[in-house]
Amino acid sequence: MKKLVLAAALTAAASTAYAGSLAEPVVEAPVVVEEAESSSTGVLLPILLLIIVAAAVS
């Protein structure tokens, strides 16, 4: 029983000894998302579609 307790204590001590590292942590750069500058593309497409449909109907 004493050997089992001693083995468990040594295992716990050995696992905590290797838990850390002296290497520098790797930090990733944040992702930057830019939005579109012009909102005219959002209006231009429906207007062109409306003109095409109106030309096809007439």
PyMOL commands that set and color helices and strands:
alter all, ss='L'
color gray80, all
select helices_A, chain A and resi 2-17+40-57
alter helices_A, ss='H'
color red, helices_A
deselect
rebuild
show_as cartoon
